[in-house]
Amino acid sequence: MIAAMAAGQPASAAEKTILHVAHENGAFAFELYQALRAGDGNLFFSPYSISTAFAMMYGGARGETAQQMGKTLHFDLPQAEFHAAFGKLQAHVAALSNKDAVTLALANSLWLNPSFTLTDAFTALVEQAYGANLFFVDFMQQPEESHAQINAWVAEQTRQKIAELLKSGDVNSDTRVVLANAIYFQANWRDAFDEKQTWNAPFWISNDEQIETPTMQQTGAFEYGETDDMQILALPYAGESVYLVILLPREPDGLADIEAQMSMKRVMEWLRLTQKQKVVVALPKFA
């Protein structure tokens, strides 16, 4: 996304500000990844969703709270300039979606107890910069019904992929406001994998254990690079505005070393090593 925005004519001052916000969001994403990766099992999360939700909260923060949020989340511009740029970044991301190949839906909402009031300035900010919808629900008298309404909204925004964001008890009579963010992504590959070219192949699930898993395969021209420790592949979705970037360790026990190096700066350096060339691609099958 950053590369696409930077291509073509020299960036204007406004475009440079948007690029700066995008870059700092990336820096936060990798810092958060470093904090979360120590847990057990697989890790899947949307740092852009997290940045967006906190950006809306940041719009209502002042003083030391705003300073601490800005430092942690890489929100390093004055409030007005930051939210204007983030709003345009949101519009750019939404524009990547098209009906034929890529669906990238972003949705933000605020759920308020009627007794909880927002300033007109904050309401205007979240509506105009973030396209947030405001809903009023009775958390105090009907917490379970309120939590069901929020879950239904999230399910609708994510095409029923996230049916139960909030569990029973997450919302109670003490709740006054809930800020919800939903993101949905569905896309076709630029170069579709042929189902007939899928067969079982070994896949390492730990440093010393491998399993046989259905593996889809194809040969084509893709952005590819490598280092002494890993291979780097950027697989384009249809339209070539969105890519899946894969970092593959050369050794079964090499993943931890690569993860430890991951930062916005380092990943951008790795991507600059790629160039279009003929590549034999083999990936575990996923929907």
N, C-alpha and C positions, 0 to 999 in steps of 0.2 A: 504494500500500500504506500509506504513512504517513497519507494523508488518510482512508483507510478505518478505520484504527485510531483516529484522532483523532475520528471522527464520533460522534454520539450523546452519551452521558453524559460528564461530566467525567472525565478520565483519572485513574486511581489512581496512587499513587507507583510501583508496579511497571510499570504501563503507560507512564508517563512515561520510565522507565528504558529500556524496550524501544524507545520512539520515539527516544530519544536515540541508542541504538546504531544504529538504522536510519538516522538522519540522518547520523551520523558515517561509516557505511559508504558512504553516498552521497557525502559529501565526499571520501573516499578514491577512490571510483570516478572522479570527474571529475578529480582530480589525476593519477590513473594514465592517464586518457584523454589529458590534456594531454602527458604524457610519451611516449605511444605514437603519437600521431597524426602525428608528424613523419615516420614511415616511408612508404615507397612503397606504393601499392595500397590496397585496401579494408581496413577494420579491423573485426573482429568478435571480441568477447571477453565473458566473464562476470565482471564485477568481484565479484559476490556469491560466486561460487565461490572466487575468489582470497581474499576476506576470510574465508570459512569455513575454508579450508585453513590460512591463517595464524593464525586464531583458535585452532585446535587446537594448532598449534605454540606459540603464545603461552602456552597452558596449561602447557607444560613449560619456559618461559623464566623466568629470574630475573636479578636484578642489572641490569648495564648492557645486556645483551641484551634483557631485557624492556622496559627504558626506551626503547631505540632502536626496537624493534618497535612499542611503544605510540604513540610520537610519529609515526612514519611511517604507520602503518596506522589512526590515529585510534582506538586502543583506550585510552581515557582514564579508565576506571573501575578500581577495585580488582579484582584477579583474580576473586575469588569472585562479586562483583556482576556483573561483565562477562559471565562465562560463563553465569550463570543467565539473564541477559537475552538473550544470544545464543541460548541453547537455546530459549527461548520464542519468539524471533523465527523460528527455524528451524521450530518447530511452526506458527506463524502462516502462514508461506510455504507449508508443506506442505498446510495446510488450504484453500488456494486451489484445490487440485486437486479435481475431481469427475469422475465417470465419463462424464457426458453431454457435457461441452463442453471442459473444461480439464484437461490432464494436466501437472502440474508435479512432477516426481520429483527428489528430492535424495538423494544417497548419498555417504557418506564411508567411507573404509577406511584401515587401517594394515597394511602388509605388512612383517613382521619376519623377519630371520634368527633361527633358534633361539638363537644365541649372544647376541643383543641383548635385554636385559631392560628393562622399563618399571616404574616404581614403581606400586604399587597405586592410589595417589591419581590419577596421570595416566590410568591405564587406566580408572578409574571415571569420570573427567571426560569423556573423549572418548566413552565409551559412553553415559553418561547425558545429557550436554548436547548432544552432536552425533550421537548414534545411530550412531557409527562401528563398523564390523565389524573385528575383528582376525584377520589370517591369518598363518600361519607358512610361509615358503618358504625354500629353500636357495639364497640368493644366492651363497654362496661356492663351492659345488660345481656348481650348476645355474643360472647366471645367465640363460641364454636361456629355459629352461623357466619360470623365475620371471617374466620379463618377459612371456611369453606368457600366463601365468595372470592377470596384472594387466590386460593388454589384453582378455582374454576377459571379465573382470568389468566393465570400463568399457563394452565393447560391449553387454553385457547390460543395464546400467543406462541406457544411452542408446538403447535399441531399435535397436542396430546402426548408429547414426548416426556414432559415433566408434569405428572398428574397430581403429585402430592409434595409441593415445595415445603409447606408447613405441616408439621405433625401435630397431633392433638396435644394441647398444652403449650405450644409455642406462642399462642395468643391467649391472653387471659384478661380478666376484668381490670387489670392495672395498665394494659396496653392503651396507648393514646394515638400512636401513629406508626404505620408500617410503610417503608419505602421498598418497592419491588422493582426488579429489573429482569427482563426476559430477553434471551437472544436465541434465534433459531437459524440454523444453517443447513441447507440441502443443495447439493450441486452435482452435476454430471462431470465426469472427467473429460478433458479435451480429447484424449485418446482412450476410448473405452477398452477395458480388459475383455477379452473373449472368454466366455465361460468354458469353452472347449479347451482353453489353455490353462486350466486350473487342475492341479493335482497335489497330492500330499508331498510335503518336504519337511526336513528337520527345522525346528525353531528353538532357539535357546530361551528358556524361561528363567534361568538363574545361571550362576557362574559354572555350575557343574551338572545341570540337568537340561535335556532337550526333549521335545516331543514332536510327533508327526502332526502337521496341521495343514488343511487345505490352503494352497498357495497359488495366487493368480500371477500370471506372467505375461510379459510382452517385451518386444524390442522396438525402440523408437528413438527419436531425437529429443533429448531432455537436457535441462540445465544440471550439470554434474561437476563435482569437484572432489578432491580428496586431500587428506593430510597423512602423516605417518600413522595416526591413531584411528582415523575414521574415514568413511565415505559420506558425501553430502549430495542429496538429490532434492530437486525442487520439481514436484509434479504439478502441472497446471490443470486447473478446472476449466471447463468450457468458457471461452471468452478471454482467458489468460489474464484476468484481473485479480484472481485469487489463486494461491498456490498452497500445496501441502509440502512443508519442508521436513525431510527425514534425515536424521543424523544416525549413522550406523557404525558402531564400534567395530574395529577389525578383530578384536578378541572378545570372547564371551564375557570376560570379567572387566571389559573396558568401559562399561557404561558409567560407572561411578566417577571415573576420572573426567569423562566428558561433561557430565552434569556439574561437577565442581567448577568447571571453567566457564559455564554458561552465564553470559551477561549480554546486555544489549550491544556493547561494543564488540565483544568477541564473536557473537553470532553474525553481526554485520560483516565482520572480517571473513568469516567462513563463507558467507554467501558470495562475497566478491571473488572467491576462488572458483566459482562455478562458471561454466560456459557450455553452450549447446553442443552436444556430441551424441554419438550413437551409444545407447545404454541398454543392457539387458536388465530388466526390472523384475524382481520377484518379491511379492508382498503377501503376508498372511491375509487371507480373504476376510473382508469386513464389509458390512452393509453400507 
